[in-house]
Amino acid sequence: MADATLSAYDHWVARREAHIRLCAAGGEDRLSALPDDVLHLIIRRLDTRAALATAALSKRWARIPRELPVLEFRVSDVLPERYHAHIRRRLDALDRGKRASLVRKLDEFIGRYERQAMRSLASSVSSFLDADTSRRAQTVILELFPTHNSGPFSRLIGKAISDWGIQDLEILVVKPTPCNSIVPYRFPHQFLEESKSFGSLKRLRLINYVPLAARDGSSRLRAPPAFSSLAVLVLEGLPKSSRLYQRVIRACPMLEVLHLKSCLFRGKVSIDAPNSRITELVIDACRFNVVTLGSLPKLQRLAWSGAPVEFMIGSLPRLSHLNLSFYDDPNVGPGPGYAAFFGPRNECSRLNFSSRFSNLETFVVRFTGPEMWIVPDLRMPLGSLRRLVLVDMPRSWDMAWTCRLLEAAPHLDTLNVHVADHNSWETMFGPAIPEPPSCFKHHVLREVVILGFQGTGAQVHFVRFLTNACKALKNVALLKHGHIQNEGLWKWEVVASTVEYRWSDKERDVLLSEINGGSTASSTAQIVLR
């Protein structure tokens, strides 16, 4: 427990004295004889506390840590094992329904360790800043519990941006135990007001950390110097009102990528920035009820996931990639904003893009619940759409609704569909959607892949419709197993199962006969069953 309260400077002195004793005893320091390149490789494999402690070995070693590209200051590194044991005991006590007095006692122990760890971290950061005069770094990561003594950490952030020229900054505020109050942190812009060098920060990630202080909505916001060159901003766990999001965007004139994750605000959020440079917007697992996107003239990629929300689309003339992954499960109950988005319980949302998505090239829809929350609007023009990816579609749904998207996307080239095999969703049915008229023809679609193909009547009917209506169709792959894998947000690839299903000759003949029964002689589609 005593080691957990030592500062980094105390460790430095201890290691320095140990090294002096080693040299006095005639010990051979072979490690220091290694070339600089090898020493750099060794240092970069250590955590920041251990790397900084090597400065006690010699003057040569003292120089090496100053060149560390990544500096991490984590409160979790100074928490003793006993703290984690108390956390496990607390979780076990809650699961077993033990008396509240035991839980409160454990909370006191846990809170004491958290406060001690924060005092140790603050002391280490202060000693580090006092002892260090010059340094260059690329990334600083700061993890801490809420504390009233935020001075050392604010000083660290200011020095890292103004003096060290960092490009990446990540600040994670860990939520404390219930017995400790949550102290709101705000970005220390006051430490940068007099600095003349603040244009290096390019990427900023804030978790449970407010980027701007509260301000009267009538006052005009001056862009803070620290955000003047910011290109990537990730905000997680923000509890503030919608006005904050709009102000943050205006405070970052060079912003290109904005991610909002697990934000706690329940209400309407509006993002309208006609002069912004934002090209990528991600809204993930937030509790917004309504999201309004006004004018974002340079937005190219938009991803939305989480509980269904009502969304209103303004002017997005350059949007080329759209991901929608809303979760709706009636067994869990309506999420926030359900009534505004769906209306009565059994009604479905209607996706109406109007003419605002005329340049959309890739459309990915992921279904993570049994109810159909998407119904294509017949007036929805998707003239530039090239690829349509439908992931985890419930097996009970009628696939005919997909055909309406073909009408809206005359230039669609590739269709990938993954049918999810969830037995608990068998009783859930989507609404009846009429197919396109029998005279409908599509002249561009050339490749169709269906994963989870079971040969049901609805699936066979869907494939037969495609072979009839799509005159350019060349390849149709019907795979019983497989999935669509996402590599990041914007890259989705078809992954066939390593275990290939063997259709019997009779099954194959029956399926191909049913599929080809309505096709014309001019159809050149090659159908593969696996």
N, C-alpha and C positions, 0 to 999 in steps of 0.2 A: 504493500500500500504506500510505503514511503517513496518508492520509485515513481509512482504515478503523480506525485506532487512536485517532483524536481523539474525545473525549467530546462530548456535546451542549453542555456548557458552553464548550468550546473553540470550537465552531462559533458559539456565541452571541457570544463576544468578537470573532471574526473578522468576522462580519457587522456587528456594532456599529461596529467601526473603519472598515469599508468605507462604511457609511452616513455617518459623520462626515466622511470624505474627500469624499463626494459633495456634502454640504451646504456644506462649505468651498469647494468649487469652483464653487458657485453653481448646482448642478443642481436641477431642479424635481421634487419628489416628488408627482406627480399621483395615485399609487396611494393614498397616505394621505389624500387629500382625499375619497375615496369615503365614502358613508354606512356606518354600522355594519352594516346588513343585507347590503350587498354584500360587505363585508369578511368577514362570517361565512360567506357562500357560498364565497368564495375559500378561506378557511382549511379548510373542511370537505372540500374537494376535494384537499387535500394530505395526504400521510402524516404521522404524528405527528412524526417528526424534523424534517421541513421546516416544519411548522406551528409547532413550538416555536422554531425558529430565527428566525422572523419577529419574535419579541419584541425582537430587536436593532435593528430599524428605528427605533423611536420608543417613547415612553411609551404612546402610543395603541395601537400594535401589541402592546406588551407585555401589555396588558390582554386583548386578544382571545383569545389561546391559552388563557387560564385558563377560558374558557367552552366549550372543546371537549367535546362530549358523548362522544366515543370516543377513548380513548388506546391506542395500539398500541406495544408494545415488542417488536420481533422481531429475533432474532439474524440472521435471513436478510438483514435490511437492511444489516448491516455486513460481510457476507461479500464479499470481492472477486471479480471475475470469474475470477481465476486459480484460486480454490477450485473453482468449478463446472467449469472446464476439467480439473482433476485428477480430479474425480468422473467425468467422461465418459471420461477416459483409463483410469481404473480399471475401469469397466464394460466398455470395449472390450478391455482386457487379460484380463479374466475370460472374455469371450465367445470370444476367440481362443485361450484356453488358454496364455497366455504364462507365463513362469517366475514362480515365487512370489516371488523376490527383487524383481522389478519391482513387484508388487502391494504388498509390504511397504513399499517405498520410497515409493510413492504414498500409502499409509496414513499414513506419517510426515508427509508434507507436508500431507495433509488434516487430520490431527489437530492439527498446529501452527496451521493457520488457524482451526480451531474453537476452540482455547484462546485465541488472540488475540482472536477475535470475542467470546468470552464475557467476557474482561477488559475490552474496550471497552464492551460492553453494561452490565456491572456498574458501570463508572465513570460512564457516562451516566446510569444510574438513580440512583446516589448523588448526582451533581451536581444532577439534576432534583429530587430530594427535598429536598436541602439548600437549594436556591434558592427553592423554592416553599413558601409559607405557607398560602395558602387557595385552594381550588379546589372546583368541583362537576363531577362527571362521571357518566355513566350506565353506561358500559361500559369495561372494561379488558381488553386482550388481551395476554398475555405468552407469548412463544415463546423457548425457550432450549435449549441443550445441557446435559447433565448436568455439574455442576460442584460442587466442594467448597466454593466460596465462594457459598453461597446466601443470605447475610445481606442484601444489598441487595434481592433479589427478595422475600424474606420480609417485609422492611420495607415494600416497595411494596404487597404484598397487604394487610398490616395497615392501612396508611394509607388505601388505596383504600376498604376496607370501613368503617373506623371514622370517618374524617374526611371523605372525599369523598362518601360516601353512594351508592356505585355499586349498580346493580341487576343488572348482568350481569358475570360474570367468566369468562374462558376462559384456561386455562393449558395450553400444549402443550409437552411435553418431547420434543424431536427426538432420535431414536436416533442415537448417534454412530457413527463408523467403528469397525471391529473392534479397532483398536489402542488405543482409549480405553475405559476401564472405565465401566460404567453406574452412576451414583450415584443411589440411590433418593431421590426427593423426597417430602416429606410436607407436608400443609397446615399452615401456621404458626399453629396455634391459640394458641400462647403469646403472640403479638403482639396478641391481642384479649382476653385474659383480664381486663385492667384497664379496657378500654374500656366506656363507657356507651352508645355508639351503634353498634349492629351489626345492626339489624333491617331494613336496606334491601336486602340481597342476596336476590334472588329466583331468579336463574338461574345455574347453575354448570356449567361443562364442564371436565372434567379428562382429559387424554390422557397416558398413561404417568406418572401422578401419583397418589400414594396419598392418599385423603381423610382417613384416620385412621391414627394410629400403631398399631403392634402392641400388643395388650393381652391379658392373661391372660383366658381365657374365663370364669373364675369371678368376675372383678371386675365391678362394676356400672358401666355406662357413663353418664356425665353428658353430656347433649346439649351439644355445643360451641356457644358463643354465635354464631359465624359462620353456623351452619346452622339457627338457631332459626326463621328466616322463609323458608327456602329452599323454593321451589315446584317448580322444574325442575332435575333433576340428570342430567347425561350423563357416564358413566364409560367411557373407552376404554382398552384395553390393560392392564387390571389383572391382575397375575400372582398375586394373593394367594388365600388359601383361601376356602371358602364362608362361613366365619364372618364375614369382613369385610363381605360384602354384607348380611347380616342386621343387623350393627351399624350400618352406614351408614343403613339405613332407620329404625332406631330413633332414630338421632341427628338425624333430620330430621322433627320432629313435624308440620310443615306441608306436607310433600312431596306433590305431586299428579302429577308426571310423572317417570318413571324410565326412562332408556335405558341399556342395557348393550351395548357394541359392542366386538367383537374382543377380548374378555377371554380371557386365556391359561390360566386355571385349568382343568385337566383333572380332573374329578371331579363329585361331587354338590353341587348348589347348591340351597339351600332358602330360599324367601321366604315367610315367614309373619308377617303383621302385622295382627292383628284390629283394632287401633286406628288404623291408618294412614288417610290421606286419598288414597291413590294412586288416580287414575282412569285413568292410561295407563301401560302397561308395554311396552317394546320390548326384545327380545333378538335381537341381530343379529350373525351371524358369530362367535359365541363358541365356545369349545372345551369347553363343559360336556358331560359324559357323561349326566348325569341332572339334570333340573330338577323340583323339587317346588314347586308353588304351593299353599300352605295356605289360610289365610283372608285374603282381600283384599275386604272387604265393599263397598268403593266403586269397585272396578275396573270400568271401562266399555269400555276399548279394550285389546286385547292383540294384539301382532304378534310372530311368531316366524319367523326366517329363518336359513339356514345349513345346516350338516350335520345330518342326522337325529339326534335325541336321544330318549331315553326321557323322557317327561314325565308327571307325576302331578298331577292336578287336584283341588283341595280345594273350598272354598266360594267361589264367585264369583257371588253372586246378582244383581249388576247388570250383568254383562258383556253388551254389546249389539253389539260389533264385534270379530270375530276374523279375523286374517290368518295363514295358514300358508304358508310358502315354504321347504320343505326341499329340499336338493339331494342327489341320490344318483345317482352314475354308476359302474357296475361297471367301466368302462374305467379309472377313476382308482383304484379300490380302496376298501374299506370305510373309513369315517371313524371317529373315536373314538366308542366306545359303540355301534357298529353291532350287535354281537351281542346286547347287552342290549335294543336296541330292536326288531330284526327277527327275532332267532333265527337259524336256519340261512339260508344265502345266498338261497334262492329263496322264503322266506316273506315275508309282508307284515304291516305293522303294522295293528292294529285300533283304530280311533278310537272310544273309548267315553266319551261325555260324561255318561252316567247322567242324573241330574236337575239337574246343577249349572249347565247352560247353558240353562235354561228361558226366559230373557229375551233370548237372542241374536237380533238383527234382521238383521245383515249378516255373511255368511260368505264370505271370499275365500280361495281355495286356488290357489297358484301352483306349477306343476310345472316344475322345472328339471332334470330328469333322466329317463332313459327308463324306469326301473323304477317300478312303482306302489307308493308307500309309504303310501297311504291306502286303507283299505277301510271303508266305513261300517258301523257296528254296527247291527244291526236293532233293538236296544233303545234306540237313541239318539233321545230326544225333542227336537225343535227346534220346539216349539209356537209360538214367537213369530217365527221366521225369516221375513223378508220378501224378502230378496234373496240369491241365491246366485251367486257369480262364480267361474268356473273358468278360469284363465289358463294358456296354454302346455301344454294337454293333449296328450300325444304322439298322433300320428295312428293309431298301431298299437293303441291301447287300445280296448277294447270300451266304448262309451259307456253301456251298459246299467246300469253301476254307479251312474250318476247318478240313475237312477229310484228307487233305494232311498232317496235323500235326499228324494225327493218324499213317500215314505211317512212319513218322520220329520218333515216340515215341512208340516203341513196348511194353513198360512196363507201359504205361499210365493207371492209375487206376481210376481217377476221372476227369470228365469234367463238369465244371460249365459255363453256358452261360447266360448273361443278355442282352436282346434285348431292346434297347432304343426306346421309342415311341416319336420321334421328327417329327412333321408334316413338319417342314421347311426343313427336310433332305430327303423328299420323292423323290425328283427328282435326287438325287445323287446316282449313281450306281457304284459299284466296278467293277473291270475287270473280264472278264469271266475266270474262273479257272477250268480246267477239274477235274472230280472226279477220285479217284483211280480206277484201273481196277476192273471189276466185280468179279474177282477171289480173290480180296484182303480180308483177314481175320485178325481180331485183337483178340488176345486170353487172354487179361488181363483186359481191360476196364470193370468195373462192375457197375459204377454209373454215371448217367447223369442227370443233373438238368438244365432245360431251363426256365428262368424267362422272362416274357413278351411274352409268347407263344400265338399267335393269330389264329393259325390253318391255316395259309396261305399255298398255294401249296408248296412253297419252304421249309417251315418249316416241313411240313408233309413228304416231300420227304427226308429231312435230317434225321428225326427220323426213317423213314423206312430203310434208308441205315444203320443206326447204329444197328438196331435190326437184320438186315441181316448179317452184317459184323462182329459184336462183339459177339463172341461165349460165353464169360463169363458174358455178361451183365445181371444184376439182377434187378436193379431199375432204372426206367426212370420217373422223375417227370416233368410234363409239367404244369407250373403255369402261369396263365394269369397276375397276379400281383406279385410284390415283387422286391427285389433289392439285390445286393451284397454289403455288408458294409465292409469297411476297418477299422480295429482297429489298427492304426499305419500303417506303411509301409508294414509289413510282415505278417499280419494276416487278411485274407479275409474270411468272413462268409456269407453264403446264409441266407437272411432274408425274410421269406414269409410274404405277406401282412396280416394284421389283418382282412381285409375285404375279405372273401373268395368268389371267383366268382363261380356262380352256372351255370354250363353247363346244357342245357336242355338234356333230354334223347335222343332226336333226334340228337342234335349236337354231343353228346358223342358217339353215335353209329356210326355216319358217320365218325368221326375222327378216332376212333379205327379201323373201317373197312378199311379205307384208309391206316392207318399205318400198319396193320397186313396183308394187301393184298399181300405184297411181301415177308413176312417173312416165314421162314421155320418152319416146325413142331418142330424142335429141339430147337427153341428159347424159353428161360425160363424167359425173361424179364417181369417184372411186371410194367405196365404203369399206372401212376396215373395222372388224369386230375383234376385240381382245378382252 
